[in-house]
Amino acid sequence: MGGYRAGKVNQPSVRDATGFALQQGYVVVVAGSRGSDSKVTTPSGEIYTGRAPAGLVDLKAAIRYLRHNAEVLPGNIERIITDGTSAGGAMSALLGSTGNHPVYEPYLRELGATPERDDIFAAVCFCPITDLDYANMAYEWLYNRTNRGVRDLTADEMAVSDQLAALYPFYLNGLELEKPDGTLLTDKNYLDYVTGFLIDSAQKGLDAGMEMPTNASLLFNERGDLVLDIEIDRYLAYVAGRQKLKAPPAFDSFGVLTSRPSPENSLFGDETGNAVNFTDYSLQKRTEDATAMIDDKLREMVRMMNPMNFIDDPQATKTSHWYIRHGAADRDTGFHVSVNLYTKLINRGYDVNYELAWDKGHTGDYDLDELFDWIDKIVQQAE
Ligand code: DHB
């Protein structure tokens, strides 16, 4: 599912969660799924078959198929755990948040999926690229702080970054998220909240004996065994120094028709294989038409691909158990996108094991001992 492209049916590898799970005696299913590059050749030309929501409904169809065949399969069908990284992490989060939701039913029926439930037991999500509706704003709200001196932006890009950053608080505040102690999160205290996760992450790295970078603005106590603070602007510059930041808009590129479209522009294109803008902001900017709006069908498709939109939806069966990891040096989306997902889930009472993983970039399936301890625990608790 890398970059929202088709998911290949790879051999389990000893180095990833599939091979590890097999060694631990779990039943592993690697389901293929269509993605933005899937196409078939017909007499009248190529047809792209994997645009949204195809990848997600294929995975749901696989879960339904397993459930339908539960009697002849080993393992407990009520203990399905999904695992994915990046676009795959987003898919895992969607599977965890949209179980049995009728909005996907027409697509499932169209592809001939078995009429069964598709909710799951637990979702493991590494660096999920989610909240695409607001991800451009989110990215600039965080990384705009590094624009001067760190990010090599044109004056136009700088202006776009400023505009997008200014739009984010309206969305963020509307989420009405709360800290575990009940404090309301707003754009005023939110950066400190996010920084707290980075401090916890650095502390865990330090406790594990990792060598700490000298240019990440970590403030230690005198003995050097406690991370007291992180100066967030300099920390973000450190992240940007490891891998160049995305140019604004980070997800909904103005280059849909010309240069390189983003993976998300392709995800939301149609069977012609085009790439499209999927936010009003980028559409308006690109077309220089301040009244342009994406069409309702596309807006609904973007909504359907965002787990944040289903957590409060009573028609969706949510998994109770979540394991979410996001690299503390990952610049593919803002840290706070997964912080939001975590916070919304815990605010609604779900069991979420969430951390920013120290020193990790945009990657997944790490710390497998830790992950499988968690899996063993939730499985045993459910017995
Ligand atoms: C992936 C990475 C991205 O930065 C993105 O925008 C979408 C998908 C990926 O690695 O799957």
Residues whose N, C-alpha, C, O or C-beta is under 5 A from the ligand:
A	BS01	DHB	M1 G2 G3 Y4 T85 S86 A87 I129 P263 D332
